[in-house]
Amino acid sequence: MTATPATSAATSGASPAPPATPASSSQVENPNGTLGQNDFLKLMVAQLQAQNPLEPGNPNEFINETEQMTQVEQITNLANANELSSAVGLIGRSVSYNNASGEAIAGKVQSVQSNASGTTVTVEGVTGVKLASITEVE
């Protein structure tokens, strides 16, 4: 009969190796403190790799986590589509917005941009105006 690696380490008096600690870094990897789909998948893979094969996790929990991830992704996609649709509806309309220094500026929306960080509009040549900074639409 063979012993499992954990049992043989315990019987030989050797202690298991301590977990690796990440090297300290001056850069923050996640400055917004939000987890995306890729982060969730990395956590799930790490959880599966660390799982004891003799005591596997509950498969229902795994399915529930995957289902929840899919629901969150669908809700996020719907919210992004709604935001983009609202921004497109502003093209050609006059808006007022507050710039970074809090100054109120008015102008016509010329175009819409959408990327991973969100949806912005171009107002009278000023790009990157966030929808949340728009205070009035005429």
C-alpha positions in Angstrom: 0.0 0.0 0.0 1.4 3.4 -1.0 1.1 6.5 1.0 -0.1 9.8 -0.4 2.5 12.6 -0.7 1.0 14.5 2.2 1.1 11.4 4.4 4.7 10.6 3.5 5.8 14.1 4.2 4.2 13.9 7.6 5.7 10.6 8.5 9.2 11.5 7.3 9.2 14.6 9.6 9.6 17.0 6.7 7.3 19.9 6.6 5.5 20.9 3.4 7.0 23.8 1.5 5.5 27.2 2.4 3.3 28.8 -0.2 5.1 31.1 -2.6 4.6 34.8 -1.9 4.4 37.2 -4.7 7.3 39.6 -5.2 6.5 43.1 -4.0 5.9 45.5 -6.8 5.5 49.3 -7.0 2.7 49.0 -9.6 -0.8 48.2 -8.7 -2.2 45.5 -10.9 -5.9 46.3 -10.3 -6.1 50.0 -9.5 -10.0 50.1 -9.6 -10.3 47.1 -7.3 -12.7 45.3 -9.6 -12.7 41.7 -10.8 -13.5 40.9 -14.4 -14.2 37.7 -16.2 -10.5 36.8 -16.7 -9.9 37.4 -13.0 -12.7 35.1 -12.1 -11.4 32.4 -14.4 -7.9 32.7 -12.9 -9.4 32.3 -9.4 -11.4 29.3 -10.5 -8.4 27.6 -12.1 -6.3 28.2 -9.0 -9.1 26.7 -6.9 -9.2 23.6 -9.1 -5.5 23.2 -9.0 -5.3 23.5 -5.2 -8.2 21.0 -4.8 -7.4 17.7 -3.0 -8.1 14.9 -5.5 -9.1 12.6 -2.7 -11.8 15.1 -1.6 -13.1 16.9 -4.7 -15.3 19.9 -4.4 -19.0 19.8 -4.9 -19.7 19.8 -8.7 -22.9 21.7 -8.1 -21.0 24.6 -6.6 -18.7 24.7 -9.7 -21.8 24.8 -12.0 -23.4 27.5 -9.9 -20.3 29.6 -10.0 -20.1 29.3 -13.8 -23.7 30.1 -14.2 -23.4 33.2 -12.0 -20.3 34.3 -14.0 -22.4 34.0 -17.2 -25.3 36.0 -15.8 -23.0 38.8 -14.6 -21.4 38.9 -18.1 -24.7 39.1 -19.8 -25.9 41.9 -17.5 -22.7 43.8 -18.1 -23.0 43.4 -21.9 -26.6 44.6 -21.7 -25.6 47.7 -19.6 -22.8 48.5 -22.0 -25.2 48.2 -25.0 -27.7 50.4 -23.2 -25.0 53.0 -22.5 -23.8 53.0 -26.1 -27.3 53.3 -27.4 -28.0 56.3 -25.2 -24.7 58.0 -26.3 -25.5 57.5 -30.0 -28.8 59.2 -29.3 -26.9 62.3 -28.3 -25.1 62.8 -31.6 -26.1 66.2 -33.1 -27.6 67.4 -29.8 -26.4 70.2 -27.7 -25.2 69.2 -24.3 -23.6 70.9 -21.2 -21.0 69.0 -19.2 -18.5 69.6 -16.4 -14.8 69.2 -17.4 -12.2 67.8 -15.1 -11.8 71.2 -13.3 -15.5 71.5 -12.8 -16.0 74.2 -15.4 -19.4 74.0 -17.2 -18.9 73.7 -21.0 -21.6 73.5 -23.7 -21.4 72.2 -27.3 -22.8 69.7 -29.8 -22.0 66.0 -29.6 -20.1 65.0 -32.7 -19.3 61.3 -32.2 -19.3 58.4 -29.7 -16.4 56.2 -28.6 -16.7 52.9 -26.8 -13.8 50.9 -25.4 -13.1 48.7 -22.4 -13.1 51.6 -20.0 -16.5 52.8 -21.0 -18.4 55.0 -23.4 -17.4 58.6 -24.1 -18.5 61.3 -26.5 -16.7 64.0 -28.5 -18.2 67.5 -27.9 -17.0 70.3 -30.2 -13.6 68.6 -30.7 -13.2 67.6 -27.1 -12.8 63.8 -26.9 -13.3 61.6 -23.9 -16.2 63.4 -22.3 -17.8 60.8 -20.0 -21.5 60.4 -20.1 -21.7 60.9 -16.3 -20.3 64.4 -16.6 -23.1 65.5 -18.9 -25.5 67.7 -16.9 -27.9 68.9 -19.6 -29.2 67.8 -23.0 -31.1 70.2 -25.3 
